[in-house]
Amino acid sequence: ERALAEAGRGAGRILVAADLLGRSLWEFSPELVGTTFDHEAHRAVREEAVVEFEARSPVTGRWMDVRLYPSEAGLWIYLHNITERKRAEEELRRHAEQQALVAELGRRALASDDLQWVLEEAVGLLVRTLGVELACVAELPADRDEVILRAGVGWREGYIGRRFERGRDSQVGYT
């Protein structure tokens, strides 16, 4: 019943077993054609072997642990939602990457007395880790109403070292 409810959610309607039994999966869910699920299902039938894999469902967007069991009656499909596990794995991966970034930056900072070089290295590592095109380190002097760009990646030539007013009149100042 949970599988029917899940399939019905993807189809946008309430399903009963009779809606699925005896029908081609590709007829029922044409969005699966050409996906990993499609290729693995055909492989299971062709090789007459159990196939197991993990994939994101193109129907629901959820990560699924998929097991396909071919039989004379057709293809038995077992799905287990592993979205939360995948989220946790991704979070652990990002956390480990961030820790490695901090450690690498610390190692580089200890190797140099040049603060400007350390700032440039920090921005370069940040851009690489986050996969962004634009980043900077800005100084906010306590005694002035301005922002000074100290290091950056993706900025137009001449912007690094430039002073901007704080507030909404400039992107840097507003940010």
TIZA-570679 format. One record per atom (N, C-alpha, C, O): residue number from 1; x, y, z; residue in one letter. Coordinates in steps of 0.2 Angstrom, whole numbers. Each point is the difference from the previous one (the first is absolute). Layout:
// residues N
 num  east north    up residuo
 NUM     X     Y     Z       A
...
// end
This chain:
// residues 175
 num  east north    up residuo
   1     4    -6     0       E
   1    -4     6     0       E
   1     4     6     0       E
   1    -1     5    -3       E
   2     7    -5     7       R
   2     4     6    -1       R
   2     3     1    -7       R
   2     1     6    -2       R
   3     1   -12    -1       A
   3     3     1    -7       A
   3    -6     3    -4       A
   3     2     4    -5       A
   4    -8    -6     5       L
   4    -5     3    -4       L
   4    -1     7     2       L
   4    -1     4    -5       L
   5     1    -2    11       A
   5    -1     7     2       A
   5     6     4    -3       A
   5    -1     5    -3       A
   6     7    -8     3       E
   6     6     4    -3       E
   6    -1     1    -7       E
   6     1     5    -3       E
   7    -3   -11    -1       A
   7    -1     0    -7       A
   7    -5     5    -2       A
   7     0     4    -5       A
   8    -6    -4     9       G
   8    -5     4    -1       G
   8     2     8     1       G
   8    -3     4    -4       G
   9     7    -3     9       R
   9     2     7     1       R
   9     4     2    -6       R
   9    -1     6    -3       R
  10     5   -10     0       G
  10     4     2    -6       G
  10    -4     0    -6       G
  10     1     5    -5       G
  11    -7    -9     5       A
  11    -4     1    -6       A
  11    -6     5     1       A
  11    -3     2    -5       A
  12     3     1    11       G
  12    -5     5     1       G
  12    -7    -3     1       G
  12    -5     4    -1       G
  13     4   -10     3       R
  13    -7    -3     1       R
  13     1    -6     5       R
  13     5    -2     2       R
  14   -11     0     1       I
  14     0    -5     4       I
  14     0    -7    -4       I
  14    -4     0    -5       I
  15     9    -4     7       L
  15     0    -7    -4       L
  15    -2    -6     4       L
  15     1     0     6       L
  16    -3    -5    -9       V
  16    -2    -6     3       V
  16     5    -5    -4       V
  16     2     1    -5       V
  17    -2    -7     8       A
  17     5    -5    -3       A
  17    -2    -2    -8       A
  17     4    -1    -4       A
  18   -10     1     3       A
  18    -3    -1    -7       A
  18     3     5    -5       A
  18     1    -2    -6       A
  19     1     8     8       D
  19     2     5    -4       D
  19     7    -2    -3       D
  19     2     3    -5       D
  20     2    -7     9       L
  20     7    -1    -2       L
  20     1    -7    -2       L
  20     4    -2    -5       L
  21    -8    -3     8       L
  21     1    -7    -2       L
  21    -1    -1    -7       L
  21    -5     2    -3       L
  22    10    -6    -1       G
  22    -1    -1    -7       G
  22     1     5    -5       G
  22     0    -1    -6       G
  23     2     7     9       R
  23     2     6    -4       R
  23     8     0    -1       R
  23     3    -2     5       R
  24    -1     5   -10       S
  24     7     1    -1       S
  24     2     6     4       S
  24    -4     5     0       S
  25     9    -5     3       L
  25     3     5     5       L
  25     1     7    -5       L
  25    -1     5     3       L
  26     3    -6    -9       W
  26     2     5    -4       W
  26    -7     4    -3       W
  26     0     6    -1       W
  27    -5   -10     1       E
  27    -7     3    -2       E
  27    -2     4     6       E
  27    -3     5    -1       E
  28     4    -8     7       F
  28    -3     3     6       F
  28     4     7     1       F
  28    -2     5     2       F
  29     9    -6    -2       S
  29     4     6     2       S
  29     5     1    -6       S
  29     6    -2     0       S
  30    -8     5    -5       P
  30     5     1    -6       P
  30     6     5     2       P
  30     5     0    -4       P
  31    -6     4     9       E
  31     6     4     2       E
  31     6    -4     2       E
  31     5     2     1       E
  32    -6    -9     0       L
  32     5    -4     2       L
  32     5    -3    -6       L
  32     5    -2     1       L
  33    -8     3    -7       V
  33     4    -2    -6       V
  33     6     4     0       V
  33     0     6     0       V
  34     6   -10    -1       G
  34     6     3    -1       G
  34     4     1     6       G
  34     6     3     0       G
  35    -9    -4     6       T
  35     3     1     6       T
  35     4    -6     3       T
  35     0    -5    -4       T
  36     3     6     9       T
  36     4    -6     3       T
  36    -5    -5     2       T
  36     1    -6    -1       T
  37    -7     8     3       F
  37    -5    -5     2       F
  37    -2    -5    -6       F
  37     0    -6     0       F
  38    -1    10    -6       D
  38    -1    -3    -6       D
  38     5    -5    -2       D
  38    -1    -6    -2       D
  39     7     8     2       H
  39     6    -4    -2       H
  39     1    -6     4       H
  39     1    -6    -2       H
  40    -2     7     9       E
  40     1    -6     4       E
  40    -6    -5     0       E
  40     1    -6     1       E
  41    -7     9    -2       A
  41    -5    -5    -1       A
  41     0    -4    -6       A
  41    -1    -6     1       A
  42     3     9    -6       H
  42     2    -4    -6       H
  42     5    -6     1       H
  42     0    -5    -2       H
  43     5     8     5       R
  43     6    -5     2       R
  43    -2    -6     4       R
  43     2    -5    -1       R
  44    -6     7     6       A
  44    -3    -6     5       A
  44    -4    -5    -4       A
  44     1    -6     1       A
  45    -5     8    -6       V
  45    -4    -4    -4       V
  45     4    -4    -5       V
  45     0    -6    -1       V
  46     5    10    -2       R
  46     4    -3    -5       R
  46     5    -6     3       R
  46     1    -5    -3       R
  47     2     7     9       E
  47     5    -5     3       E
  47    -4    -5     5       E
  47     3    -4     2       E
  48    -9     5    -1       E
  48    -4    -4     4       E
  48     3     0     7       E
  48     1    -5     3       E
  49     1    11    -1       A
  49     4     1     7       A
  49    -3     5     4       A
  49    -3     5    -3       A
  50     4    -6     9       V
  50    -2     6     5       V
  50     5     6    -1       V
  50     6    -1     0       V
  51    -9     7     0       V
  51     4     6    -1       V
  51    -2     4     6       V
  51    -6     2     1       V
  52    12     1     2       E
  52    -1     5     5       E
  52     4     6    -2       E
  52     5     0    -2       E
  53    -8     6     4       F
  53     3     6    -1       F
  53    -4     6     4       F
  53    -5    -1     2       F
  54     9     6    -2       E
  54    -3     6     3       E
  54    -1     6    -5       E
  54     5     1    -4       E
  55   -10     2     4       A
  55    -1     6    -5       A
  55    -6     4     2       A
  55    -4    -1     5       A
  56     5     7    -7       R
  56    -6     5     1       R
  56    -5    -1    -4       R
  56     1     0    -6       R
  57    -7     0     8       S
  57    -6    -1    -4       S
  57    -2     6    -4       S
  57    -1     5     3       S
  58     1    -6    -9       P
  58    -2     6    -5       P
  58    -8     1     1       P
  58    -2     6    -2       P
  59    -2   -10     6       V
  59    -7     1     1       V
  59    -1     4     6       V
  59    -3     5     0       V
  60     7    -7     6       T
  60    -2     3     6       T
  60     6     5     2       T
  60    -1     4     5       T
  61     7    -5    -8       G
  61     6     4     2       G
  61     3    -3     7       G
  61     5     2     2       G
  62    -7    -8     0       R
  62     3    -3     6       R
  62     5    -5    -2       R
  62     0    -3    -5       R
  63     5     2    10       W
  63     5    -5    -1       W
  63    -3    -7     2       W
  63    -4     0     5       W
  64     5    -5   -10       M
  64    -3    -6     2       M
  64     5    -6    -1       M
  64     5     1    -4       M
  65    -5    -5     9       D
  65     4    -7    -1       D
  65    -5    -4    -4       D
  65    -5    -2     2       D
  66     7     0    -8       V
  66    -4    -4    -4       V
  66     3    -7    -1       V
  66     6    -1    -1       V
  67   -11    -4     2       R
  67     2    -7    -2       R
  67    -5    -3    -5       R
  67    -6     1     1       R
  68     9    -4    -6       L
  68    -5    -2    -5       L
  68     1    -8     0       L
  68     6    -3    -1       L
  69   -11     0     1       Y
  69    -1    -8     0       Y
  69    -3    -2    -6       Y
  69    -7     0    -1       Y
  70    10    -3    -5       P
  70    -4    -2    -5       P
  70    -3    -7     1       P
  70     3    -4     4       P
  71    -9     3    -7       S
  71    -3    -6     1       S
  71    -4    -2    -7       S
  71     0     4    -4       S
  72    -3   -10     4       E
  72    -4    -1    -6       E
  72    -6     4     0       E
  72    -2     1    -6       E
  73     0     2    11       A
  73    -6     4     0       A
  73     1     7    -1       A
  73    -4     4    -2       A
  74    11    -2     1       G
  74     2     7    -1       G
  74     6     2     4       G
  74     4    -4     2       G
  75    -5    10     1       L
  75     6     3     3       L
  75    -3     2     7       L
  75    -4     5     1       L
  76     7    -8     5       W
  76    -2     2     6       W
  76     4     6     2       W
  76     6     0    -1       W
  77    -8     5     4       I
  77     3     6     1       I
  77     0     2     8       I
  77    -6     0     3       I
  78    11     1     0       Y
  78     1     1     7       Y
  78     3     7     1       Y
  78     6     1    -3       Y
  79    -9     4     6       L
  79     2     7     0       L
  79     1     2     8       L
  79    -5    -2     4       L
  80    10     5    -2       H
  80     1     2     7       H
  80     2     7    -1       H
  80     5     2    -3       H
  81    -9     3     6       N
  81     2     7     0       N
  81     6     1     5       N
  81     0    -2     6       N
  82     6     4    -9       I
  82     6     1     4       I
  82     2     8    -1       I
  82     6     1     1       I
  83   -11     3    -2       T
  83     1     7    -1       T
  83     4     3     7       T
  83     5     4    -1       T
  84    -8    -6     6       E
  84     3     3     7       E
  84     8    -2     0       E
  84     4     3     2       E
  85    -3   -10    -3       R
  85     7    -2     0       R
  85     4     3    -5       R
  85     6     2     2       R
  86    -8     0    -8       K
  86     4     3    -5       K
  86     1     7     2       K
  86     6     3    -1       K
  87   -11     1     5       R
  87     1     6     2       R
  87     6     0     6       R
  87     4     5     0       R
  88    -5   -10     4       A
  88     5     0     5       A
  88     7    -1    -3       A
  88     5     3     3       A
  89    -4    -8    -8       E
  89     6    -1    -3       E
  89     3     6    -3       E
  89     6     2     0       E
  90   -10     2    -3       E
  90     2     6    -4       E
  90     2     5     6       E
  90     5     4    -1       E
  91    -9    -3     6       E
  91     2     4     5       E
  91     7    -1     3       E
  91     4     4     2       E
  92    -3   -11    -1       L
  92     7    -2     3       L
  92     5     1    -5       L
  92     6     2     2       L
  93    -7    -3    -8       R
  93     5     2    -6       R
  93     2     7     0       R
  93     5     2     0       R
  94   -11     3     1       R
  94     2     7     0       R
  94     3     2     6       R
  94     5     4     0       R
  95    -7    -7     6       H
  95     4     2     6       H
  95     7    -2     0       H
  95     4     4     2       H
  96    -2   -10    -5       A
  96     7    -3     0       A
  96     3     5    -5       A
  96     6     2     1       A
  97    -9     0    -7       E
  97     3     4    -4       E
  97     2     7     3       E
  97     5     3    -1       E
  98   -10     0     5       Q
  98     1     6     3       Q
  98     6     0     5       Q
  98     4     4     1       Q
  99    -4   -10     3       Q
  99     6    -1     5       Q
  99     6     0    -4       Q
  99     5     2     3       Q
 100    -4    -6    -9       A
 100     6     0    -3       A
 100     2     7    -3       A
 100     6     1     0       A
 101   -11     3    -2       L
 101     1     7    -2       L
 101     3     4     6       L
 101     5     3    -2       L
 102    -7    -4     7       V
 102     2     4     6       V
 102     7    -2     2       V
 102     5     4     1       V
 103    -4   -11    -1       A
 103     7    -2     1       A
 103     5     2    -5       A
 103     5     2     2       A
 104    -7    -2    -8       E
 104     5     2    -6       E
 104     1     7     1       E
 104     6     2    -1       E
 105   -11     2     2       L
 105     1     7     1       L
 105     5     2     6       L
 105     4     4     0       L
 106    -5    -8     6       G
 106     4     1     5       G
 106     7    -2    -1       G
 106     5     3     2       G
 107    -4    -9    -6       R
 107     7    -2    -2       R
 107     3     6    -4       R
 107     6     1     1       R
 108    -9     1    -6       R
 108     2     6    -4       R
 108     2     6     4       R
 108     5     3    -1       R
 109   -10    -1     5       A
 109     1     6     4       A
 109     7    -1     5       A
 109     3     5     0       A
 110    -2   -11     3       L
 110     6     0     4       L
 110     6     0    -4       L
 110     5     1     3       L
 111    -5    -2   -10       A
 111     6     0    -4       A
 111     1     7    -3       A
 111     5     0    -3       A
 112    -9     5     5       S
 112     2     6    -3       S
 112    -2     6     6       S
 112    -4    -1     4       S
 113     8     6    -5       D
 113    -1     6     4       D
 113    -4     5    -4       D
 113    -1     6     3       D
 114     0    -7    -9       D
 114    -3     5    -4       D
 114    -8    -1     0       D
 114    -3    -4    -3       D
 115     0     9     7       L
 115    -7     0     1       L
 115    -4     0    -7       L
 115    -5    -3     0       L
 116     7     8    -4       Q
 116    -3     0    -7       Q
 116    -1    -6    -3       Q
 116    -5    -2    -3       Q
 117    11    -2     3       W
 117     0    -7    -4       W
 117    -5    -4     4       W
 117    -3    -4    -4       W
 118     3     4    10       V
 118    -4    -5     4       V
 118    -8     2    -2       V
 118    -4    -5    -1       V
 119     3    11     1       L
 119    -7     2    -2       L
 119    -2    -2    -7       L
 119    -5    -3    -1       L
 120    10     4    -4       E
 120    -1    -3    -6       E
 120    -1    -7    -1       E
 120    -4    -3    -3       E
 121     8    -1     7       E
 121    -1    -7     0       E
 121    -7    -2     3       E
 121    -3    -5    -2       E
 122     1     8     7       A
 122    -6    -1     4       A
 122    -6     1    -5       A
 122    -4    -4    -1       A
 123     4     9    -3       V
 123    -5     1    -5       V
 123     0    -5    -5       V
 123    -5    -2    -3       V
 124    11     1     0       G
 124     1    -6    -5       G
 124    -3    -6     2       G
 124    -3    -4    -4       G
 125     5     2    10       L
 125    -3    -7     3       L
 125    -7     1     1       L
 125    -4    -5    -1       L
 126     1    10     3       L
 126    -7     1     1       L
 126    -4    -1    -7       L
 126    -5    -3     0       L
 127     8     7    -5       V
 127    -3    -1    -6       V
 127     0    -7    -3       V
 127    -6    -2    -3       V
 128    11    -1     4       R
 128     1    -7    -3       R
 128    -5    -5     4       R
 128    -3    -4    -3       R
 129     2     5    10       T
 129    -4    -4     4       T
 129    -7     1    -1       T
 129    -4    -5    -1       T
 130     2    11     0       L
 130    -7     2    -1       L
 130    -3     0    -7       L
 130    -6    -1    -1       L
 131    11     1    -4       G
 131    -2    -1    -7       G
 131    -3     7    -2       G
 131    -4     0    -4       G
 132     7     5     7       V
 132    -3     7    -2       V
 132     5     4    -5       V
 132     6    -2     0       V
 133    -8     7    -3       E
 133     4     4    -4       E
 133     2     6     3       E
 133     5     3    -2       E
 134    -8    -1     7       L
 134     1     7     3       L
 134     1    -1     8       L
 134    -5    -2     3       L
 135    10     4     0       A
 135     1     0     7       A
 135     5     6     2       A
 135     4     2    -4       A
 136    -4     0    10       C
 136     5     5     2       C
 136     1     0     8       C
 136    -5    -3     3       C
 137    10     6    -1       V
 137     1     1     7       V
 137     0     8     0       V
 137     4     3    -3       V
 138    -9     0     8       A
 138     0     7     0       A
 138     1     2     7       A
 138    -1    -4     5       A
 139     4    10    -4       E
 139     2     2     7       E
 139    -5     6     1       E
 139    -2     4    -4       E
 140    -1    -4    10       L
 140    -4     5     3       L
 140     3     4     5       L
 140    -1    -2     6       L
 141     5     7    -8       P
 141     3     4     5       P
 141    -5     3     5       P
 141    -5     3    -2       P
 142     7    -4     9       A
 142    -5     3     5       A
 142    -1     7     0       A
 142    -5     3     2       A
 143    10     1    -4       D
 143     0     7     0       D
 143    -2     4    -6       D
 143     0     6     0       D
 144    -2   -10    -5       R
 144    -2     3    -6       R
 144    -7    -4    -3       R
 144    -1    -5     2       R
 145    -2     9    -6       D
 145    -7    -3    -3       D
 145     2    -2    -7       D
 145    -4     2    -4       D
 146     8    -7     4       E
 146     2    -3    -7       E
 146     2    -7     1       E
 146     1    -3     6       E
 147    -1     0   -12       V
 147     2    -7     0       V
 147     6     0    -5       V
 147     0     3    -5       V
 148     6    -7     7       I
 148     6    -1    -5       I
 148     0    -7    -2       I
 148     1    -4     4       I
 149    -1     3   -10       L
 149     1    -7    -3       L
 149     8    -1     1       L
 149     4     3    -3       L
 150    -3    -9     6       R
 150     7    -1     2       R
 150     3    -6    -5       R
 150     6     0    -1       R
 151   -11    -4    -1       A
 151     2    -6    -4       A
 151    -6    -2    -4       A
 151    -6     0     3       A
 152     6    -3    -9       G
 152    -6    -3    -3       G
 152     2    -4    -6       G
 152     5     1    -3       G
 153   -10    -4     1       V
 153     0    -4    -7       V
 153    -6     2    -3       V
 153    -6     0     2       V
 154     7     1    -9       G
 154    -6     2    -4       G
 154    -2     7    -1       G
 154    -4     2    -3       G
 155     8     2     7       W
 155    -2     7     0       W
 155     4     4    -6       W
 155     5    -3    -3       W
 156    -8     8     0       R
 156     4     4    -5       R
 156     6     2     2       R
 156     1     2     6       R
 157     4    -1   -11       E
 157     6     3     2       E
 157     0     7     3       E
 157    -4     4    -2       E
 158     7    -3     7       G
 158     0     6     4       G
 158    -4     0     6       G
 158     0     5     4       G
 159    -5   -10    -3       Y
 159    -4     0     5       Y
 159     3    -2     7       Y
 159    -2     3     5       Y
 160     7    -7    -5       I
 160     3    -2     6       I
 160     5     5     2       I
 160     3     3    -3       I
 161    -4    -1    10       G
 161     3     6     3       G
 161    -4     6     0       G
 161     1     5     3       G
 162    -7    -5    -7       R
 162    -4     6    -1       R
 162    -4     0     6       R
 162    -2    -4     4       R
 163     0    11    -2       R
 163    -5     1     5       R
 163    -7     2    -2       R
 163    -1     3    -5       R
 164    -4    -6     8       F
 164    -7     1    -1       F
 164    -3     3     6       F
 164     1    -2     5       F
 165    -7     6    -6       E
 165    -4     2     5       E
 165    -4    -6     3       E
 165    -2    -4    -4       E
 166     1     4    10       R
 166    -4    -5     3       R
 166    -7     2    -2       R
 166    -2     6    -1       R
 167    -3   -11     1       G
 167    -7     1    -1       G
 167    -2    -2    -7       G
 167     4    -4    -3       G
 168   -10     6     1       R
 168    -3    -3    -6       R
 168     2     3    -6       R
 168    -2    -2    -6       R
 169     7     7     6       D
 169     2     4    -6       D
 169     5    -5    -4       D
 169     1     2    -6       D
 170     2    -7     9       S
 170     5    -4    -4       S
 170    -2    -7     2       S
 170    -2    -2     6       S
 171     3    -3   -10       Q
 171    -1    -7     1       Q
 171     5    -2     6       Q
 171    -3    -4     5       Q
 172     9     6    -5       V
 172     5    -2     5       V
 172    -3     3     7       V
 172     0    -4     5       V
 173    -1    10    -5       G
 173    -2     3     6       G
 173    -7    -3     3       G
 173    -1     0     6       G
 174    -3    -1   -11       Y
 174    -7    -3     3       Y
 174     1    -7     2       Y
 174    -3    -2     6       Y
 175     7    -2    -9       T
 175     2    -7     2       T
 175     3     0     7       T
 175     2    -5     3       T
// end
